[in-house]
Amino acid sequence: MTRPGLIAAAVLAGAAMLASCGAEGPSTEATSASGPAEAASPPEPEGPRLTGPQRNAVRSAEQYLSMTGFSRAGLIAQLSSDYGDRYSVEDATVAVDSLDADWNENAARSAAQYLSMSGFSCAGLIDQLSSSAGDRYTPEQARYGAEKAGAC
């Protein structure tokens, strides 16, 4: 037989086998004295289920956090920006909120990065870290970061 003939024969054999097993195909359930065994399913993740785009946004967020400090609001903005990753704000928010990020430590990382490039007063660094045009940390996180980085 030619290659197309072999493929057709295999398809017909498969169809005949399925027909002999019933419309739903062969059973994959194991049976025991106590009845059919449950198929092992992977454990459900803790917390809410994430959609495909949300899982991808989590991966993007983790990559960003591995490179530099981000605030929660700053990371959501980065993920949802037309100049960033272009996830929906909803998907970006769900993704960021599913992370176990320490926003205070991220503020300290950001503060240390600013101080490595330029001098800042305590108040100036807190303003930069908490500004909506800057890093968007909460005032408390910004103060923590500035203090930990040694600006205050």
C-alpha beads as a LAMMPS data file, in Angstrom:
LAMMPS data file: protein, C-alpha beads

152 atoms
151 bonds

1 atom types
1 bond types

-500.0 500.0 xlo xhi
-500.0 500.0 ylo yhi
-500.0 500.0 zlo zhi

Masses

1 110.0

Atoms # bond

1 1 1 0.000 0.000 0.000
2 1 1 1.074 3.591 -0.553
3 1 1 1.524 5.992 2.324
4 1 1 -1.964 7.627 1.826
5 1 1 -3.427 4.098 1.677
6 1 1 -1.784 3.195 4.989
7 1 1 -3.123 6.345 6.613
8 1 1 -6.650 5.650 5.342
9 1 1 -6.463 2.052 6.584
10 1 1 -5.322 3.237 10.020
11 1 1 -8.147 5.782 10.213
12 1 1 -10.719 3.130 9.244
13 1 1 -9.298 0.666 11.756
14 1 1 -9.441 3.303 14.491
15 1 1 -13.035 4.179 13.605
16 1 1 -14.032 0.510 13.662
17 1 1 -12.378 0.037 17.035
18 1 1 -14.218 3.050 18.488
19 1 1 -17.520 1.812 17.076
20 1 1 -17.016 -1.566 18.742
21 1 1 -16.354 0.110 22.092
22 1 1 -19.485 2.250 22.029
23 1 1 -20.028 5.905 21.216
24 1 1 -17.952 7.146 24.124
25 1 1 -14.891 5.029 23.401
26 1 1 -13.225 2.488 25.654
27 1 1 -13.537 2.885 29.384
28 1 1 -10.409 3.980 31.208
29 1 1 -11.838 3.457 34.686
30 1 1 -10.208 0.843 36.834
31 1 1 -12.546 -1.338 38.797
32 1 1 -12.039 -2.936 42.146
33 1 1 -14.136 -4.836 44.619
34 1 1 -15.485 -1.525 45.901
35 1 1 -16.393 -0.167 42.457
36 1 1 -14.839 2.086 39.840
37 1 1 -11.696 3.905 40.892
38 1 1 -11.561 7.693 40.668
39 1 1 -9.138 8.976 38.076
40 1 1 -6.322 10.868 39.778
41 1 1 -6.676 14.563 39.039
42 1 1 -4.104 17.209 39.791
43 1 1 -4.704 19.120 43.004
44 1 1 -6.544 22.406 42.669
45 1 1 -4.358 25.453 43.226
46 1 1 -5.000 27.529 46.301
47 1 1 -7.010 30.700 45.747
48 1 1 -8.943 31.724 42.666
49 1 1 -8.425 30.021 39.334
50 1 1 -6.539 32.176 36.870
51 1 1 -7.398 32.483 33.211
52 1 1 -4.753 31.999 30.534
53 1 1 -4.101 35.742 30.163
54 1 1 -3.902 36.104 33.947
55 1 1 -1.360 33.267 34.201
56 1 1 0.685 34.958 31.476
57 1 1 0.434 38.267 33.330
58 1 1 1.725 36.506 36.465
59 1 1 4.749 35.299 34.500
60 1 1 5.371 38.813 33.174
61 1 1 4.985 40.304 36.654
62 1 1 7.424 37.792 38.142
63 1 1 9.950 38.652 35.429
64 1 1 9.644 42.359 36.179
65 1 1 10.028 41.760 39.909
66 1 1 13.122 39.648 39.306
67 1 1 14.799 42.648 37.652
68 1 1 13.775 45.617 39.787
69 1 1 11.466 46.825 42.529
70 1 1 7.867 47.674 41.673
71 1 1 4.928 48.873 43.709
72 1 1 1.626 47.073 43.354
73 1 1 0.112 50.011 41.454
74 1 1 3.253 50.484 39.364
75 1 1 3.343 46.825 38.368
76 1 1 -0.345 46.837 37.404
77 1 1 0.281 49.980 35.344
78 1 1 3.296 48.379 33.642
79 1 1 1.390 45.217 32.790
80 1 1 -1.656 47.077 31.462
81 1 1 0.049 49.999 29.735
82 1 1 -0.129 50.467 25.974
83 1 1 3.647 50.955 26.261
84 1 1 4.061 47.878 28.461
85 1 1 2.523 44.449 28.156
86 1 1 -1.025 45.539 27.216
87 1 1 -2.885 43.142 29.516
88 1 1 -6.315 44.319 30.594
89 1 1 -6.299 46.209 33.902
90 1 1 -8.484 43.449 35.352
91 1 1 -6.086 40.663 34.307
92 1 1 -3.073 42.654 35.495
93 1 1 -4.729 43.334 38.856
94 1 1 -5.712 39.698 39.412
95 1 1 -2.212 38.574 38.433
96 1 1 -0.425 41.041 40.721
97 1 1 -2.756 40.296 43.618
98 1 1 -2.052 36.566 43.241
99 1 1 1.660 37.154 43.892
100 1 1 3.251 36.867 47.298
101 1 1 5.176 40.122 46.876
102 1 1 6.620 42.115 49.753
103 1 1 5.869 45.684 48.630
104 1 1 7.973 47.178 51.437
105 1 1 11.029 45.247 50.261
106 1 1 10.276 46.282 46.681
107 1 1 10.203 49.907 47.852
108 1 1 13.601 49.391 49.501
109 1 1 14.979 47.938 46.239
110 1 1 13.623 50.882 44.266
111 1 1 15.018 53.356 46.786
112 1 1 18.460 51.733 46.664
113 1 1 18.399 51.903 42.857
114 1 1 17.572 55.622 42.930
115 1 1 20.348 56.271 45.433
116 1 1 22.824 54.353 43.280
117 1 1 22.150 56.802 40.427
118 1 1 21.706 60.096 42.243
119 1 1 21.546 61.770 45.611
120 1 1 18.130 62.227 47.214
121 1 1 16.983 63.778 50.433
122 1 1 14.726 61.630 52.586
123 1 1 11.655 63.696 51.636
124 1 1 12.664 63.801 47.964
125 1 1 13.082 60.049 47.754
126 1 1 9.789 59.416 49.537
127 1 1 8.097 61.797 47.087
128 1 1 9.693 60.024 44.117
129 1 1 8.708 56.589 45.386
130 1 1 5.118 57.565 46.211
131 1 1 4.387 59.903 43.302
132 1 1 1.772 58.883 40.755
133 1 1 4.305 60.034 38.144
134 1 1 6.987 57.960 39.890
135 1 1 6.851 54.514 41.394
136 1 1 3.365 54.687 42.964
137 1 1 4.245 53.141 46.324
138 1 1 1.997 53.984 49.232
139 1 1 3.436 56.725 51.480
140 1 1 4.133 54.085 54.155
141 1 1 5.965 51.822 51.706
142 1 1 7.922 54.785 50.321
143 1 1 9.025 55.822 53.819
144 1 1 10.038 52.241 54.623
145 1 1 12.065 52.021 51.403
146 1 1 13.779 55.379 51.894
147 1 1 14.683 54.530 55.490
148 1 1 15.931 51.050 54.672
149 1 1 18.045 52.404 51.797
150 1 1 19.644 54.919 54.158
151 1 1 18.181 58.181 52.814
152 1 1 16.499 59.091 56.127

Bonds

1 1 1 2
2 1 2 3
3 1 3 4
4 1 4 5
5 1 5 6
6 1 6 7
7 1 7 8
8 1 8 9
9 1 9 10
10 1 10 11
11 1 11 12
12 1 12 13
13 1 13 14
14 1 14 15
15 1 15 16
16 1 16 17
17 1 17 18
18 1 18 19
19 1 19 20
20 1 20 21
21 1 21 22
22 1 22 23
23 1 23 24
24 1 24 25
25 1 25 26
26 1 26 27
27 1 27 28
28 1 28 29
29 1 29 30
30 1 30 31
31 1 31 32
32 1 32 33
33 1 33 34
34 1 34 35
35 1 35 36
36 1 36 37
37 1 37 38
38 1 38 39
39 1 39 40
40 1 40 41
41 1 41 42
42 1 42 43
43 1 43 44
44 1 44 45
45 1 45 46
46 1 46 47
47 1 47 48
48 1 48 49
49 1 49 50
50 1 50 51
51 1 51 52
52 1 52 53
53 1 53 54
54 1 54 55
55 1 55 56
56 1 56 57
57 1 57 58
58 1 58 59
59 1 59 60
60 1 60 61
61 1 61 62
62 1 62 63
63 1 63 64
64 1 64 65
65 1 65 66
66 1 66 67
67 1 67 68
68 1 68 69
69 1 69 70
70 1 70 71
71 1 71 72
72 1 72 73
73 1 73 74
74 1 74 75
75 1 75 76
76 1 76 77
77 1 77 78
78 1 78 79
79 1 79 80
80 1 80 81
81 1 81 82
82 1 82 83
83 1 83 84
84 1 84 85
85 1 85 86
86 1 86 87
87 1 87 88
88 1 88 89
89 1 89 90
90 1 90 91
91 1 91 92
92 1 92 93
93 1 93 94
94 1 94 95
95 1 95 96
96 1 96 97
97 1 97 98
98 1 98 99
99 1 99 100
100 1 100 101
101 1 101 102
102 1 102 103
103 1 103 104
104 1 104 105
105 1 105 106
106 1 106 107
107 1 107 108
108 1 108 109
109 1 109 110
110 1 110 111
111 1 111 112
112 1 112 113
113 1 113 114
114 1 114 115
115 1 115 116
116 1 116 117
117 1 117 118
118 1 118 119
119 1 119 120
120 1 120 121
121 1 121 122
122 1 122 123
123 1 123 124
124 1 124 125
125 1 125 126
126 1 126 127
127 1 127 128
128 1 128 129
129 1 129 130
130 1 130 131
131 1 131 132
132 1 132 133
133 1 133 134
134 1 134 135
135 1 135 136
136 1 136 137
137 1 137 138
138 1 138 139
139 1 139 140
140 1 140 141
141 1 141 142
142 1 142 143
143 1 143 144
144 1 144 145
145 1 145 146
146 1 146 147
147 1 147 148
148 1 148 149
149 1 149 150
150 1 150 151
151 1 151 152
